[in-house]
Amino acid sequence: MARISPLVVLPVGLFAGLAVLFYWGMSRKDPEALPSMFIGKPAGAVELTPLGDLKPFTEGDLKDGKVKIVNFWASWCAPCRAEHPNLKALAAEGVTIYGVNYKDRPDDALAFLAELGSPYALTGADPTGRMGIDWGTYGVPESFVIDGQGRVVMRYAGPITEPTVASDIRPALAKAAGQGVAAP
């Protein structure tokens, strides 16, 4: 009987192990779901600078008794451009959306909004990323559904798409509205 060399078995075994690991990682139920320590707690500090002539929101705006979305975005972010029509559609339905322009050049951010239109009721700039750190963001785009008391109901990492509006955003808005605050 021929003997199989360990030098043949080892690469095949390593490949099989890596294949199983990759399959497991890619078959997780929701790879976009990232935990947030703020769910059910007050949102992070609001530290915004004005973006051109646009008015930034404040912590007081987050506690105005109404449900809202806070969206972190940037002009250099391709997924932000892809989600923009969905944000505009939500805003057209009456959903209040506050924008945080993240680590962007003001002229580029303002050109982005001039080109695509603004879904934001209020928006400001986070040029250093400090607010993003305080909110626990991983990058852009990233959105938070906030109840009327300024508590985080949901965090969504990645671009908001039509399917995620139905599966994630609307249920979170309804949940926030059901917590004794006025719906958008």
TIVO-2410 file (N, C-alpha, C; in nm, 3 decimals):
# residues 184
REC num residu      c1      c2      c3 atome chaine
REC   1      M   0.085  -0.117   0.000     N      A
REC   1      M   0.000   0.000   0.000    CA      A
REC   1      M   0.089   0.123   0.000     C      A
REC   2      A   0.053   0.220  -0.083     N      A
REC   2      A   0.133   0.343  -0.094    CA      A
REC   2      A   0.108   0.432   0.026     C      A
REC   3      R   0.214   0.494   0.072     N      A
REC   3      R   0.205   0.583   0.187    CA      A
REC   3      R   0.187   0.726   0.137     C      A
REC   4      I   0.092   0.801   0.200     N      A
REC   4      I   0.065   0.940   0.161    CA      A
REC   4      I   0.154   1.030   0.245     C      A
REC   5      S   0.221   1.119   0.178     N      A
REC   5      S   0.313   1.210   0.244    CA      A
REC   5      S   0.235   1.318   0.321     C      A
REC   6      P   0.282   1.353   0.444     N      A
REC   6      P   0.219   1.462   0.519    CA      A
REC   6      P   0.223   1.595   0.442     C      A
REC   7      L   0.319   1.611   0.352     N      A
REC   7      L   0.327   1.734   0.274    CA      A
REC   7      L   0.211   1.747   0.176     C      A
REC   8      V   0.145   1.638   0.143     N      A
REC   8      V   0.028   1.641   0.056    CA      A
REC   8      V  -0.097   1.663   0.141     C      A
REC   9      V  -0.106   1.600   0.255     N      A
REC   9      V  -0.224   1.607   0.340    CA      A
REC   9      V  -0.238   1.744   0.406     C      A
REC  10      L  -0.130   1.803   0.451     N      A
REC  10      L  -0.135   1.929   0.523    CA      A
REC  10      L  -0.199   2.042   0.441     C      A
REC  11      P  -0.158   2.069   0.318     N      A
REC  11      P  -0.223   2.176   0.242    CA      A
REC  11      P  -0.372   2.149   0.216     C      A
REC  12      V  -0.404   2.023   0.187     N      A
REC  12      V  -0.545   1.989   0.163    CA      A
REC  12      V  -0.626   2.012   0.290     C      A
REC  13      G  -0.574   1.973   0.405     N      A
REC  13      G  -0.643   1.993   0.532    CA      A
REC  13      G  -0.658   2.142   0.564     C      A
REC  14      L  -0.552   2.219   0.542     N      A
REC  14      L  -0.561   2.364   0.566    CA      A
REC  14      L  -0.663   2.429   0.475     C      A
REC  15      F  -0.665   2.391   0.349     N      A
REC  15      F  -0.762   2.445   0.256    CA      A
REC  15      F  -0.905   2.412   0.300     C      A
REC  16      A  -0.927   2.287   0.338     N      A
REC  16      A  -1.062   2.245   0.383    CA      A
REC  16      A  -1.104   2.323   0.507     C      A
REC  17      G  -1.011   2.343   0.600     N      A
REC  17      G  -1.042   2.419   0.721    CA      A
REC  17      G  -1.077   2.564   0.690     C      A
REC  18      L  -0.999   2.626   0.603     N      A
REC  18      L  -1.029   2.764   0.563    CA      A
REC  18      L  -1.161   2.773   0.489     C      A
REC  19      A  -1.191   2.678   0.405     N      A
REC  19      A  -1.318   2.677   0.332    CA      A
REC  19      A  -1.435   2.671   0.428     C      A
REC  20      V  -1.426   2.587   0.529     N      A
REC  20      V  -1.533   2.577   0.630    CA      A
REC  20      V  -1.546   2.709   0.706     C      A
REC  21      L  -1.435   2.768   0.744     N      A
REC  21      L  -1.437   2.896   0.816    CA      A
REC  21      L  -1.500   3.006   0.731     C      A
REC  22      F  -1.462   3.018   0.605     N      A
REC  22      F  -1.519   3.118   0.516    CA      A
REC  22      F  -1.668   3.094   0.495     C      A
REC  23      Y  -1.708   2.970   0.476     N      A
REC  23      Y  -1.849   2.939   0.457    CA      A
REC  23      Y  -1.929   2.979   0.581     C      A
REC  24      W  -1.879   2.948   0.697     N      A
REC  24      W  -1.948   2.984   0.821    CA      A
REC  24      W  -1.961   3.136   0.833     C      A
REC  25      G  -1.853   3.207   0.806     N      A
REC  25      G  -1.856   3.353   0.817    CA      A
REC  25      G  -1.951   3.418   0.719     C      A
REC  26      M  -1.959   3.364   0.598     N      A
REC  26      M  -2.046   3.424   0.498    CA      A
REC  26      M  -2.190   3.380   0.509     C      A
REC  27      S  -2.217   3.275   0.582     N      A
REC  27      S  -2.354   3.226   0.593    CA      A
REC  27      S  -2.424   3.274   0.720     C      A
REC  28      R  -2.360   3.365   0.794     N      A
REC  28      R  -2.426   3.419   0.912    CA      A
REC  28      R  -2.555   3.486   0.870     C      A
REC  29      K  -2.653   3.488   0.958     N      A
REC  29      K  -2.785   3.539   0.925    CA      A
REC  29      K  -2.781   3.684   0.877     C      A
REC  30      D  -2.713   3.773   0.949     N      A
REC  30      D  -2.711   3.914   0.912    CA      A
REC  30      D  -2.572   3.971   0.933     C      A
REC  31      P  -2.488   3.965   0.829     N      A
REC  31      P  -2.351   4.013   0.845    CA      A
REC  31      P  -2.343   4.163   0.870     C      A
REC  32      E  -2.449   4.240   0.838     N      A
REC  32      E  -2.448   4.384   0.861    CA      A
REC  32      E  -2.483   4.419   1.005     C      A
REC  33      A  -2.539   4.324   1.079     N      A
REC  33      A  -2.582   4.353   1.216    CA      A
REC  33      A  -2.461   4.366   1.307     C      A
REC  34      L  -2.439   4.487   1.351     N      A
REC  34      L  -2.331   4.514   1.444    CA      A
REC  34      L  -2.393   4.562   1.574     C      A
REC  35      P  -2.344   4.518   1.686     N      A
REC  35      P  -2.407   4.557   1.811    CA      A
REC  35      P  -2.386   4.705   1.841     C      A
REC  36      S  -2.476   4.762   1.918     N      A
REC  36      S  -2.460   4.898   1.966    CA      A
REC  36      S  -2.489   4.899   2.114     C      A
REC  37      M  -2.399   4.958   2.190     N      A
REC  37      M  -2.419   4.964   2.334    CA      A
REC  37      M  -2.520   5.071   2.371     C      A
REC  38      F  -2.567   5.149   2.273     N      A
REC  38      F  -2.659   5.258   2.301    CA      A
REC  38      F  -2.806   5.220   2.290     C      A
REC  39      I  -2.839   5.102   2.241     N      A
REC  39      I  -2.979   5.065   2.224    CA      A
REC  39      I  -3.050   5.078   2.359     C      A
REC  40      G  -3.157   5.158   2.358     N      A
REC  40      G  -3.234   5.182   2.480    CA      A
REC  40      G  -3.174   5.288   2.571     C      A
REC  41      K  -3.062   5.344   2.532     N      A
REC  41      K  -2.993   5.445   2.613    CA      A
REC  41      K  -2.988   5.578   2.537     C      A
REC  42      P  -2.956   5.686   2.608     N      A
REC  42      P  -2.944   5.815   2.538    CA      A
REC  42      P  -2.838   5.809   2.429     C      A
REC  43      A  -2.867   5.881   2.321     N      A
REC  43      A  -2.771   5.891   2.211    CA      A
REC  43      A  -2.645   5.960   2.261     C      A
REC  44      G  -2.538   5.944   2.188     N      A
REC  44      G  -2.411   6.007   2.224    CA      A
REC  44      G  -2.420   6.159   2.216     C      A
REC  45      A  -2.313   6.222   2.258     N      A
REC  45      A  -2.307   6.368   2.256    CA      A
REC  45      A  -2.317   6.420   2.113     C      A
REC  46      V  -2.380   6.536   2.101     N      A
REC  46      V  -2.391   6.602   1.971    CA      A
REC  46      V  -2.287   6.714   1.967     C      A
REC  47      E  -2.186   6.696   1.883     N      A
REC  47      E  -2.077   6.793   1.869    CA      A
REC  47      E  -2.060   6.825   1.721     C      A
REC  48      L  -2.141   6.919   1.673     N      A
REC  48      L  -2.141   6.952   1.531    CA      A
REC  48      L  -2.098   7.096   1.507     C      A
REC  49      T  -2.037   7.117   1.392     N      A
REC  49      T  -2.009   7.253   1.347    CA      A
REC  49      T  -2.103   7.280   1.230     C      A
REC  50      P  -2.134   7.406   1.204     N      A
REC  50      P  -2.221   7.436   1.090    CA      A
REC  50      P  -2.158   7.388   0.959     C      A
REC  51      L  -2.243   7.347   0.868     N      A
REC  51      L  -2.202   7.308   0.734    CA      A
REC  51      L  -2.256   7.416   0.641     C      A
REC  52      G  -2.171   7.507   0.601     N      A
REC  52      G  -2.216   7.621   0.522    CA      A
REC  52      G  -2.317   7.702   0.601     C      A
REC  53      D  -2.430   7.732   0.537     N      A
REC  53      D  -2.538   7.807   0.603    CA      A
REC  53      D  -2.640   7.715   0.669     C      A
REC  54      L  -2.618   7.586   0.665     N      A
REC  54      L  -2.714   7.490   0.722    CA      A
REC  54      L  -2.707   7.490   0.874     C      A
REC  55      K  -2.821   7.471   0.935     N      A
REC  55      K  -2.829   7.472   1.081    CA      A
REC  55      K  -2.805   7.330   1.135     C      A
REC  56      P  -2.709   7.314   1.225     N      A
REC  56      P  -2.688   7.181   1.286    CA      A
REC  56      P  -2.793   7.155   1.394     C      A
REC  57      F  -2.813   7.028   1.423     N      A
REC  57      F  -2.906   6.993   1.531    CA      A
REC  57      F  -2.829   6.988   1.663     C      A
REC  58      T  -2.905   6.986   1.773     N      A
REC  58      T  -2.847   6.985   1.906    CA      A
REC  58      T  -2.901   6.865   1.984     C      A
REC  59      E  -2.846   6.842   2.102     N      A
REC  59      E  -2.899   6.735   2.188    CA      A
REC  59      E  -3.044   6.764   2.223     C      A
REC  60      G  -3.079   6.892   2.238     N      A
REC  60      G  -3.218   6.929   2.265    CA      A
REC  60      G  -3.312   6.888   2.153     C      A
REC  61      D  -3.264   6.896   2.027     N      A
REC  61      D  -3.346   6.854   1.913    CA      A
REC  61      D  -3.375   6.704   1.919     C      A
REC  62      L  -3.283   6.626   1.975     N      A
REC  62      L  -3.304   6.481   1.985    CA      A
REC  62      L  -3.410   6.447   2.088     C      A
REC  63      K  -3.439   6.540   2.179     N      A
REC  63      K  -3.534   6.516   2.289    CA      A
REC  63      K  -3.660   6.600   2.273     C      A
REC  64      D  -3.701   6.625   2.148     N      A
REC  64      D  -3.815   6.712   2.121    CA      A
REC  64      D  -3.949   6.641   2.124     C      A
REC  65      G  -3.952   6.514   2.164     N      A
REC  65      G  -4.077   6.439   2.171    CA      A
REC  65      G  -4.116   6.370   2.042     C      A
REC  66      K  -4.034   6.381   1.939     N      A
REC  66      K  -4.066   6.321   1.809    CA      A
REC  66      K  -3.960   6.219   1.768     C      A
REC  67      V  -4.004   6.119   1.695     N      A
REC  67      V  -3.915   6.016   1.642    CA      A
REC  67      V  -3.836   6.075   1.526     C      A
REC  68      K  -3.711   6.033   1.513     N      A
REC  68      K  -3.627   6.084   1.406    CA      A
REC  68      K  -3.519   5.982   1.371     C      A
REC  69      I  -3.453   6.007   1.260     N      A
REC  69      I  -3.337   5.929   1.218    CA      A
REC  69      I  -3.217   6.023   1.218     C      A
REC  70      V  -3.104   5.978   1.271     N      A
REC  70      V  -2.978   6.050   1.259    CA      A
REC  70      V  -2.892   5.968   1.164     C      A
REC  71      N  -2.851   6.033   1.053     N      A
REC  71      N  -2.777   5.965   0.948    CA      A
REC  71      N  -2.637   6.025   0.934     C      A
REC  72      F  -2.535   5.941   0.951     N      A
REC  72      F  -2.396   5.980   0.928    CA      A
REC  72      F  -2.363   5.953   0.781     C      A
REC  73      W  -2.311   6.054   0.711     N      A
REC  73      W  -2.286   6.044   0.567    CA      A
REC  73      W  -2.164   6.127   0.528     C      A
REC  74      A  -2.118   6.105   0.404     N      A
REC  74      A  -2.008   6.183   0.350    CA      A
REC  74      A  -2.019   6.185   0.198     C      A
REC  75      S  -1.969   6.292   0.138     N      A
REC  75      S  -1.974   6.305  -0.008    CA      A
REC  75      S  -1.884   6.202  -0.076     C      A
REC  76      W  -1.776   6.160  -0.011     N      A
REC  76      W  -1.681   6.066  -0.068    CA      A
REC  76      W  -1.726   5.920  -0.056     C      A
REC  77      C  -1.843   5.899   0.002     N      A
REC  77      C  -1.893   5.765   0.033    CA      A
REC  77      C  -1.993   5.719  -0.074     C      A
REC  78      A  -1.953   5.622  -0.157     N      A
REC  78      A  -2.042   5.571  -0.263    CA      A
REC  78      A  -2.171   5.511  -0.207     C      A
REC  79      P  -2.168   5.432  -0.099     N      A
REC  79      P  -2.293   5.381  -0.044    CA      A
REC  79      P  -2.387   5.492   0.007     C      A
REC  80      C  -2.329   5.605   0.049     N      A
REC  80      C  -2.412   5.719   0.091    CA      A
REC  80      C  -2.491   5.773  -0.027     C      A
REC  81      R  -2.427   5.779  -0.142     N      A
REC  81      R  -2.494   5.823  -0.265    CA      A
REC  81      R  -2.605   5.724  -0.301     C      A
REC  82      A  -2.579   5.596  -0.285     N      A
REC  82      A  -2.678   5.493  -0.318    CA      A
REC  82      A  -2.800   5.500  -0.226     C      A
REC  83      E  -2.780   5.532  -0.098     N      A
REC  83      E  -2.892   5.534  -0.005    CA      A
REC  83      E  -2.972   5.665  -0.011     C      A
REC  84      H  -2.914   5.769  -0.070     N      A
REC  84      H  -2.972   5.902  -0.067    CA      A
REC  84      H  -3.117   5.908  -0.116     C      A
REC  85      P  -3.153   5.844  -0.228     N      A
REC  85      P  -3.293   5.848  -0.272    CA      A
REC  85      P  -3.389   5.789  -0.168     C      A
REC  86      N  -3.344   5.689  -0.095     N      A
REC  86      N  -3.431   5.629   0.007    CA      A
REC  86      N  -3.450   5.722   0.126     C      A
REC  87      L  -3.345   5.797   0.161     N      A
REC  87      L  -3.359   5.898   0.266    CA      A
REC  87      L  -3.453   6.009   0.221     C      A
REC  88      K  -3.441   6.050   0.096     N      A
REC  88      K  -3.529   6.155   0.044    CA      A
REC  88      K  -3.675   6.107   0.044     C      A
REC  89      A  -3.697   5.981   0.012     N      A
REC  89      A  -3.833   5.926   0.011    CA      A
REC  89      A  -3.890   5.925   0.153     C      A
REC  90      L  -3.810   5.884   0.249     N      A
REC  90      L  -3.855   5.886   0.389    CA      A
REC  90      L  -3.886   6.028   0.434     C      A
REC  91      A  -3.800   6.123   0.399     N      A
REC  91      A  -3.823   6.263   0.436    CA      A
REC  91      A  -3.952   6.315   0.372     C      A
REC  92      A  -3.977   6.275   0.247     N      A
REC  92      A  -4.098   6.319   0.176    CA      A
REC  92      A  -4.225   6.264   0.244     C      A
REC  93      E  -4.211   6.150   0.312     N      A
REC  93      E  -4.324   6.091   0.386    CA      A
REC  93      E  -4.344   6.159   0.522     C      A
REC  94      G  -4.251   6.246   0.560     N      A
REC  94      G  -4.264   6.316   0.687    CA      A
REC  94      G  -4.172   6.266   0.797     C      A
REC  95      V  -4.082   6.172   0.766     N      A
REC  95      V  -3.986   6.125   0.865    CA      A
REC  95      V  -3.879   6.233   0.882     C      A
REC  96      T  -3.855   6.273   1.005     N      A
REC  96      T  -3.751   6.372   1.033    CA      A
REC  96      T  -3.615   6.303   1.030     C      A
REC  97      I  -3.524   6.357   0.949     N      A
REC  97      I  -3.390   6.301   0.938    CA      A
REC  97      I  -3.291   6.413   0.966     C      A
REC  98      Y  -3.200   6.386   1.058     N      A
REC  98      Y  -3.090   6.478   1.087    CA      A
REC  98      Y  -2.963   6.420   1.026     C      A
REC  99      G  -2.883   6.505   0.966     N      A
REC  99      G  -2.761   6.459   0.900    CA      A
REC  99      G  -2.636   6.498   0.975     C      A
REC 100      V  -2.540   6.407   0.974     N      A
REC 100      V  -2.407   6.433   1.029    CA      A
REC 100      V  -2.308   6.408   0.915     C      A
REC 101      N  -2.252   6.516   0.863     N      A
REC 101      N  -2.152   6.504   0.757    CA      A
REC 101      N  -2.020   6.468   0.823     C      A
REC 102      Y  -1.970   6.348   0.792     N      A
REC 102      Y  -1.860   6.286   0.864    CA      A
REC 102      Y  -1.727   6.299   0.790     C      A
REC 103      K  -1.629   6.365   0.855     N      A
REC 103      K  -1.492   6.375   0.803    CA      A
REC 103      K  -1.487   6.410   0.655     C      A
REC 104      D  -1.554   6.517   0.619     N      A
REC 104      D  -1.568   6.556   0.480    CA      A
REC 104      D  -1.521   6.699   0.461     C      A
REC 105      R  -1.491   6.736   0.339     N      A
REC 105      R  -1.460   6.876   0.309    CA      A
REC 105      R  -1.593   6.948   0.290     C      A
REC 106      P  -1.611   7.063   0.355     N      A
REC 106      P  -1.740   7.134   0.348    CA      A
REC 106      P  -1.786   7.161   0.204     C      A
REC 107      D  -1.699   7.205   0.117     N      A
REC 107      D  -1.739   7.233  -0.021    CA      A
REC 107      D  -1.790   7.108  -0.092     C      A
REC 108      D  -1.725   6.995  -0.068     N      A
REC 108      D  -1.768   6.869  -0.129    CA      A
REC 108      D  -1.904   6.826  -0.074     C      A
REC 109      A  -1.922   6.841   0.058     N      A
REC 109      A  -2.049   6.803   0.120    CA      A
REC 109      A  -2.164   6.889   0.068     C      A
REC 110      L  -2.142   7.019   0.059     N      A
REC 110      L  -2.245   7.109   0.010    CA      A
REC 110      L  -2.276   7.082  -0.138     C      A
REC 111      A  -2.175   7.048  -0.218     N      A
REC 111      A  -2.197   7.014  -0.359    CA      A
REC 111      A  -2.279   6.886  -0.371     C      A
REC 112      F  -2.251   6.789  -0.284     N      A
REC 112      F  -2.327   6.663  -0.280    CA      A
REC 112      F  -2.476   6.693  -0.257     C      A
REC 113      L  -2.506   6.776  -0.158     N      A
REC 113      L  -2.645   6.810  -0.126    CA      A
REC 113      L  -2.708   6.894  -0.237     C      A
REC 114      A  -2.631   6.982  -0.298     N      A
REC 114      A  -2.684   7.063  -0.407    CA      A
REC 114      A  -2.720   6.976  -0.528     C      A
REC 115      E  -2.637   6.876  -0.553     N      A
REC 115      E  -2.661   6.786  -0.666    CA      A
REC 115      E  -2.779   6.693  -0.643     C      A
REC 116      L  -2.785   6.631  -0.524     N      A
REC 116      L  -2.884   6.526  -0.498    CA      A
REC 116      L  -3.006   6.574  -0.419     C      A
REC 117      G  -2.999   6.694  -0.362     N      A
REC 117      G  -3.106   6.740  -0.275    CA      A
REC 117      G  -3.080   6.693  -0.134     C      A
REC 118      S  -3.139   6.763  -0.039     N      A
REC 118      S  -3.114   6.728   0.101    CA      A
REC 118      S  -3.238   6.667   0.166     C      A
REC 119      P  -3.224   6.549   0.224     N      A
REC 119      P  -3.334   6.489   0.300    CA      A
REC 119      P  -3.334   6.535   0.446     C      A
REC 120      Y  -3.238   6.618   0.484     N      A
REC 120      Y  -3.214   6.650   0.624    CA      A
REC 120      Y  -3.291   6.774   0.670     C      A
REC 121      A  -3.362   6.759   0.780     N      A
REC 121      A  -3.428   6.873   0.843    CA      A
REC 121      A  -3.323   6.965   0.902     C      A
REC 122      L  -3.221   6.908   0.962     N      A
REC 122      L  -3.107   6.980   1.018    CA      A
REC 122      L  -2.983   6.897   0.989     C      A
REC 123      T  -2.872   6.962   0.964     N      A
REC 123      T  -2.749   6.888   0.940    CA      A
REC 123      T  -2.629   6.973   0.979     C      A
REC 124      G  -2.528   6.905   1.028     N      A
REC 124      G  -2.404   6.971   1.066    CA      A
REC 124      G  -2.287   6.882   1.031     C      A
REC 125      A  -2.168   6.935   1.056     N      A
REC 125      A  -2.046   6.864   1.019    CA      A
REC 125      A  -1.975   6.808   1.143     C      A
REC 126      D  -1.916   6.692   1.125     N      A
REC 126      D  -1.831   6.628   1.224    CA      A
REC 126      D  -1.693   6.612   1.159     C      A
REC 127      P  -1.619   6.723   1.144     N      A
REC 127      P  -1.495   6.720   1.066    CA      A
REC 127      P  -1.385   6.633   1.125     C      A
REC 128      T  -1.383   6.614   1.256     N      A
REC 128      T  -1.278   6.534   1.319    CA      A
REC 128      T  -1.320   6.390   1.345     C      A
REC 129      G  -1.450   6.362   1.334     N      A
REC 129      G  -1.500   6.228   1.364    CA      A
REC 129      G  -1.529   6.206   1.511     C      A
REC 130      R  -1.518   6.309   1.594     N      A
REC 130      R  -1.539   6.296   1.739    CA      A
REC 130      R  -1.681   6.250   1.771     C      A
REC 131      M  -1.781   6.309   1.704     N      A
REC 131      M  -1.919   6.269   1.731    CA      A
REC 131      M  -1.941   6.124   1.688     C      A
REC 132      G  -1.883   6.088   1.575     N      A
REC 132      G  -1.895   5.949   1.530    CA      A
REC 132      G  -1.840   5.852   1.632     C      A
REC 133      I  -1.728   5.887   1.694     N      A
REC 133      I  -1.670   5.803   1.800    CA      A
REC 133      I  -1.766   5.796   1.918     C      A
REC 134      D  -1.820   5.911   1.959     N      A
REC 134      D  -1.912   5.915   2.073    CA      A
REC 134      D  -2.038   5.833   2.048     C      A
REC 135      W  -2.078   5.821   1.923     N      A
REC 135      W  -2.197   5.744   1.889    CA      A
REC 135      W  -2.165   5.597   1.858     C      A
REC 136      G  -2.036   5.562   1.855     N      A
REC 136      G  -1.998   5.424   1.830    CA      A
REC 136      G  -2.011   5.382   1.685     C      A
REC 137      T  -1.997   5.478   1.593     N      A
REC 137      T  -2.010   5.443   1.452    CA      A
REC 137      T  -1.887   5.366   1.405     C      A
REC 138      Y  -1.910   5.283   1.305     N      A
REC 138      Y  -1.802   5.208   1.242    CA      A
REC 138      Y  -1.759   5.272   1.112     C      A
REC 139      G  -1.841   5.360   1.059     N      A
REC 139      G  -1.813   5.425   0.931    CA      A
REC 139      G  -1.939   5.486   0.876     C      A
REC 140      V  -1.938   5.518   0.747     N      A
REC 140      V  -2.055   5.575   0.684    CA      A
REC 140      V  -2.094   5.489   0.564     C      A
REC 141      P  -2.221   5.485   0.531     N      A
REC 141      P  -2.331   5.546   0.604    CA      A
REC 141      P  -2.369   5.462   0.725     C      A
REC 142      E  -2.423   5.530   0.822     N      A
REC 142      E  -2.472   5.465   0.942    CA      A
REC 142      E  -2.587   5.550   0.994     C      A
REC 143      S  -2.694   5.484   1.035     N      A
REC 143      S  -2.814   5.556   1.078    CA      A
REC 143      S  -2.864   5.504   1.211     C      A
REC 144      F  -2.925   5.594   1.286     N      A
REC 144      F  -2.981   5.563   1.417    CA      A
REC 144      F  -3.125   5.611   1.422     C      A
REC 145      V  -3.216   5.525   1.466     N      A
REC 145      V  -3.353   5.569   1.494    CA      A
REC 145      V  -3.356   5.612   1.639     C      A
REC 146      I  -3.404   5.734   1.662     N      A
REC 146      I  -3.402   5.796   1.794    CA      A
REC 146      I  -3.545   5.824   1.836     C      A
REC 147      D  -3.582   5.788   1.959     N      A
REC 147      D  -3.717   5.819   2.007    CA      A
REC 147      D  -3.723   5.964   2.054     C      A
REC 148      G  -3.840   6.007   2.096     N      A
REC 148      G  -3.861   6.146   2.135    CA      A
REC 148      G  -3.787   6.191   2.259     C      A
REC 149      Q  -3.736   6.097   2.337     N      A
REC 149      Q  -3.657   6.132   2.455    CA      A
REC 149      Q  -3.507   6.128   2.427     C      A
REC 150      G  -3.472   6.106   2.301     N      A
REC 150      G  -3.331   6.105   2.264    CA      A
REC 150      G  -3.262   5.972   2.287     C      A
REC 151      R  -3.340   5.865   2.300     N      A
REC 151      R  -3.282   5.731   2.320    CA      A
REC 151      R  -3.271   5.659   2.186     C      A
REC 152      V  -3.166   5.580   2.173     N      A
REC 152      V  -3.143   5.502   2.051    CA      A
REC 152      V  -3.234   5.380   2.053     C      A
REC 153      V  -3.314   5.367   1.949     N      A
REC 153      V  -3.402   5.251   1.934    CA      A
REC 153      V  -3.338   5.147   1.844     C      A
REC 154      M  -3.266   5.196   1.741     N      A
REC 154      M  -3.202   5.104   1.647    CA      A
REC 154      M  -3.081   5.171   1.583     C      A
REC 155      R  -2.984   5.092   1.552     N      A
REC 155      R  -2.866   5.135   1.477    CA      A
REC 155      R  -2.861   5.052   1.351     C      A
REC 156      Y  -2.841   5.117   1.238     N      A
REC 156      Y  -2.829   5.045   1.112    CA      A
REC 156      Y  -2.699   5.085   1.044     C      A
REC 157      A  -2.610   4.990   1.025     N      A
REC 157      A  -2.482   5.014   0.958    CA      A
REC 157      A  -2.497   4.976   0.811     C      A
REC 158      G  -2.454   5.066   0.726     N      A
REC 158      G  -2.462   5.041   0.583    CA      A
REC 158      G  -2.570   5.126   0.520     C      A
REC 159      P  -2.580   5.118   0.386     N      A
REC 159      P  -2.677   5.201   0.317    CA      A
REC 159      P  -2.821   5.152   0.340     C      A
REC 160      I  -2.909   5.247   0.360     N      A
REC 160      I  -3.051   5.215   0.372    CA      A
REC 160      I  -3.105   5.194   0.232     C      A
REC 161      T  -3.160   5.075   0.208     N      A
REC 161      T  -3.215   5.039   0.078    CA      A
REC 161      T  -3.366   5.027   0.091     C      A
REC 162      E  -3.435   5.012  -0.021     N      A
REC 162      E  -3.580   4.993  -0.014    CA      A
REC 162      E  -3.616   4.872   0.072     C      A
REC 163      P  -3.550   4.757   0.054     N      A
REC 163      P  -3.584   4.643   0.140    CA      A
REC 163      P  -3.558   4.670   0.288     C      A
REC 164      T  -3.449   4.741   0.322     N      A
REC 164      T  -3.422   4.766   0.464    CA      A
REC 164      T  -3.514   4.871   0.522     C      A
REC 165      V  -3.568   4.959   0.438     N      A
REC 165      V  -3.671   5.052   0.488    CA      A
REC 165      V  -3.787   4.969   0.541     C      A
REC 166      A  -3.830   4.869   0.462     N      A
REC 166      A  -3.944   4.786   0.502    CA      A
REC 166      A  -3.909   4.692   0.617     C      A
REC 167      S  -3.792   4.630   0.612     N      A
REC 167      S  -3.761   4.526   0.710    CA      A
REC 167      S  -3.704   4.579   0.841     C      A
REC 168      D  -3.636   4.694   0.838     N      A
REC 168      D  -3.567   4.743   0.957    CA      A
REC 168      D  -3.611   4.882   1.002     C      A
REC 169      I  -3.612   4.977   0.909     N      A
REC 169      I  -3.634   5.116   0.946    CA      A
REC 169      I  -3.778   5.140   0.990     C      A
REC 170      R  -3.876   5.100   0.910     N      A
REC 170      R  -4.016   5.123   0.949    CA      A
REC 170      R  -4.052   5.056   1.082     C      A
REC 171      P  -4.012   4.931   1.105     N      A
REC 171      P  -4.042   4.871   1.236    CA      A
REC 171      P  -3.976   4.947   1.351     C      A
REC 172      A  -3.855   4.996   1.331     N      A
REC 172      A  -3.787   5.071   1.437    CA      A
REC 172      A  -3.857   5.205   1.462     C      A
REC 173      L  -3.902   5.271   1.354     N      A
REC 173      L  -3.976   5.396   1.370    CA      A
REC 173      L  -4.107   5.370   1.447     C      A
REC 174      A  -4.175   5.260   1.413     N      A
REC 174      A  -4.300   5.226   1.483    CA      A
REC 174      A  -4.273   5.194   1.629     C      A
REC 175      K  -4.164   5.123   1.655     N      A
REC 175      K  -4.129   5.091   1.794    CA      A
REC 175      K  -4.101   5.219   1.871     C      A
REC 176      A  -4.026   5.310   1.811     N      A
REC 176      A  -3.995   5.437   1.876    CA      A
REC 176      A  -4.123   5.516   1.903     C      A
REC 177      A  -4.213   5.515   1.807     N      A
REC 177      A  -4.341   5.587   1.823    CA      A
REC 177      A  -4.426   5.522   1.931     C      A
REC 178      G  -4.413   5.391   1.946     N      A
REC 178      G  -4.490   5.318   2.048    CA      A
REC 178      G  -4.438   5.336   2.189     C      A
REC 179      Q  -4.327   5.402   2.203     N      A
REC 179      Q  -4.268   5.425   2.335    CA      A
REC 179      Q  -4.317   5.556   2.395     C      A
REC 180      G  -4.439   5.597   2.354     N      A
REC 180      G  -4.500   5.715   2.415    CA      A
REC 180      G  -4.456   5.848   2.357     C      A
REC 181      V  -4.412   5.845   2.231     N      A
REC 181      V  -4.372   5.970   2.167    CA      A
REC 181      V  -4.451   5.988   2.038     C      A
REC 182      A  -4.452   6.106   1.989     N      A
REC 182      A  -4.524   6.136   1.866    CA      A
REC 182      A  -4.452   6.073   1.747     C      A
REC 183      A  -4.531   6.012   1.658     N      A
REC 183      A  -4.475   5.954   1.536    CA      A
REC 183      A  -4.437   6.065   1.440     C      A
REC 184      P  -4.346   6.037   1.347     N      A
REC 184      P  -4.308   6.139   1.249    CA      A
REC 184      P  -4.424   6.173   1.158     C      A
***
